Amino acid sequence: AGCRVSRCGASDAVYCWLRSSASVVPIKDTKQTREFVSTSGKNYCTKIDSKGPGGTASDSEDCEFKKRLKEFGEDTGPRLDLAIKLQNQKRVADKVKTSYKSVKLAILGNFVITVTKFTAAAATGSSVLLSEAIHTLIDTLNQGLLMVGLNQSQKPPDTIHQHGYARSAYFYSLLSGFGMFVGGSTFIMYSAIQEMLTIEHVIEYGYFTWVTLGISFLVDGFVLSSAVYSILKTKGAQETLISALWNNKDPYLRAVLLEDSVACLGVLSAIAGIGLCNITGNPIYDPLASGVVSILLGLVAISLMNMNRHFLLSRAIDPDIQADIVNYLLSRDAVKRVGSIETAWEGPVSFSFKSDIDFDGSYIASVLFDRYQDKVYMAGKEELRELLTTYTEDVARVIENEVYHARKGITDRYPEATFIDLQPHCTLNKQTALEQLYFSGSDPKPKE
């Protein structure tokens, strides 16, 4: 998920809070300024001076996350079988491979069709063939934009873009839809209207026109069938093809499917227009077919722009995924409540999940009870003060351990959950737990 870096100048009495994609971890600081880095499930606490960072992880071995996990035991929450975890990971990897395959196939097919259609349009002077050629050229350029976005979306997070570049997919897909509307739909409609106003004679199409349209339909149909097959592989058992298409988060697959659907319909419109021209002898059907192609292209462009607008505006994850994650968190012994949930799709195969977690104090006490029972019973006043200090730090470590395992459990179930922030939070923020134990909620003063 990347690396989170936070710097703070602190004294002995100050705690620095490390906010990472994995958790929110309290670590007591020393007089030196420290740099906290969270990567790959391990937190390093490295001393730095005014000249910059220095030292190694061995400078503060007490900060190593692995040792804390070992100290407080293994995960006690529900786990997934290894086979299911591997299956979930493969599902995400397959989505990326499918995107590359769909876009590359569409670019290759549209390039061949573009050359063929422009040749036929130049040979016959047909308005509808020229419209189809422009349509296919726009599709080719748009899919080139999609490939640029696909490559950029795979870049890892950095210090400037800490959630990565996955949303580049939606930005470039939005540009693709805009280009389709302006450069494709608008221009074709303008050309069709001009042709209607100036047309004077019936065009001689010849057999080459029909061969061109036939090849175009076969190639577009093949690319379309590949996209449909990819959608069918990812849809749920009770989900229809239409609902699977609209619920799909992959802008590449969706763009290829819609563009090639319109391409096939455009070829059929061209066949109908040219056929009516030959049958009736009226050349008006040629530009009318161009107008139909323009309208179809405009509808697809608006649909693509609207979908990408939602995701660029931080569209929340699906309600069933959110409910499943919340149910998993509540199934853990240490979690009492889950609240203030914020989610967003960061890309086609990644989302963020942030929530406040109210941990169960009785569970945390049960983890530490045996360690402290005898020591607290035998301690004097000064020793008790020290014990309370270490107990407080151990409570933070138990919570940190629980946050780590809860996050791991979420990613096992949903590898798309790339950025997870589980923040310890108490709902009784106006009253301490001790006050709750000895005083009523309506009367903050002790009873006489």
C-alpha positions, 0 to 999 in steps of 0.5 A, a space after each residue: 500500500 506504500 509508505 507513510 512518513 510523519 515527522 514531529 519534534 517531541 519531548 519525553 512527555 509527548 506521544 507521536 501518533 503514526 497514522 498509516 494505511 495500516 493503523 493509527 499507532 501511539 509510540 512514546 517518543 524520546 527527546 530526539 526528533 523521530 521519523 516514523 515509517 510504516 511499510 509492509 506490516 512493520 513499523 520502524 522508529 528511526 532517529 534523525 537529527 537536523 541534517 536528516 534521517 539516520 540510524 537503522 531499525 536496531 536503534 529502537 528495537 522496541 518499536 519493531 512491530 513484529 516483536 509486539 505481535 509475538 509478545 501479545 499472541 496470534 490473531 484470535 479473530 475469524 480467519 479465511 482458508 488459504 485457498 480462499 485467500 489465494 482465490 481472492 488475490 487471483 481475482 484482482 490480478 485477473 482483472 488487471 490482465 483482462 483490462 490490458 487484454 481488452 484494450 490491446 485487442 480493441 486498439 489492434 482491431 480498430 486500427 485495421 478497420 480504420 484503414 479499411 473504412 477510410 479506403 472505402 470512403 475515399 473510393 465511393 464518396 459515401 457520407 456514412 462510410 466516412 462517418 464510420 471511418 471517423 468513428 473508428 478512428 476516434 475509438 482507436 485514439 480513445 483506446 490509446 488514451 485508455 492504455 496510457 491511463 492503464 499504465 499510469 494507474 499501475 504506478 505505486 504510491 509516492 510521497 506526493 500521491 500517497 494513495 497511488 495513481 489508480 484514479 488515473 484510470 477514470 481521468 483518462 477514461 473521462 478524456 476518452 469519453 469527452 473526445 468521443 463526444 466532441 471529436 466523434 459525435 459532434 463532427 459526424 452530426 455536422 458532416 451528416 447535416 452538410 451532406 443532407 443540404 448538398 447531396 445531389 446524386 446517388 452514390 455508386 457503392 460497389 462490392 468493396 463497400 459491402 466487403 468493408 462493412 462485413 469485415 468491420 462487423 466481424 472484427 468489432 463483433 469479435 472484440 465485443 464478444 471478448 469484452 462480454 466474456 470478460 464481464 460474464 466471468 466477473 458477474 455474480 450468480 444472480 446478476 444479469 449482464 446489464 447489471 454486471 456492466 453498470 456495476 463494473 468498476 473497470 473503465 477500460 472494459 466498460 469503454 471497450 464494451 460500449 464502444 464496440 457495441 456502438 461500432 456494431 450498431 453503426 455498421 448495421 446502420 450503415 448497411 441499412 442506409 446504403 441498402 435503402 439508397 440502392 433500393 429506393 434511389 434516394 441518396 438521403 438515407 446515406 447522411 441519415 445513417 450518419 446521423 444515427 451513428 452520431 447519436 449512438 456515439 454521443 450516448 455512449 460518450 455521455 454514459 462514459 463521462 457520467 460513470 467516470 465522474 462518479 468515481 473521480 468524486 470518490 464513489 463509495 464501495 458497494 453496500 454489501 462489501 461495506 456490510 461484510 467488512 463491518 460484520 467481520 470487524 464486529 465478529 472479533 472479540 476485541 471490537 465493541 462498536 464500529 462507526 464513522 465509516 468512510 469508503 471510496 473506490 481509489 481505482 478499478 481494483 482498489 478501495 479505501 476503508 476508514 472507520 472508528 473502532 471502539 475496543 472492548 476494555 474487558 477483552 484488553 484487560 483479559 489479555 493483560 490480567 495474568 501479567 499484572 495481577 500479582 504485580 499490582 497486588 504487591 506494589 507500593 505507591 511508587 511501584 504502582 505508578 510505574 506499573 500503571 505507566 507500563 500497563 497503559 503502554 501495553 494497552 496501546 500495544 494490544 490495540 495496535 496488535 488487534 488493528 494489525 490483525 483486523 486489517 489483515 483479515 479485511 485484506 484477506 477477504 478483499 485484496 482490493 482494500 488497499 488503504 485501511 485506516 482503523 482508528 481507536 475511538 471511544 464513544 464515551 468521550 465526555 466521561 472516563 470509564 472509571 467515572 462510568 463505573 462509579 457514577 451514574 450517567 445523569 449525575 457526574 458528582 459522586 453519590 454521598 
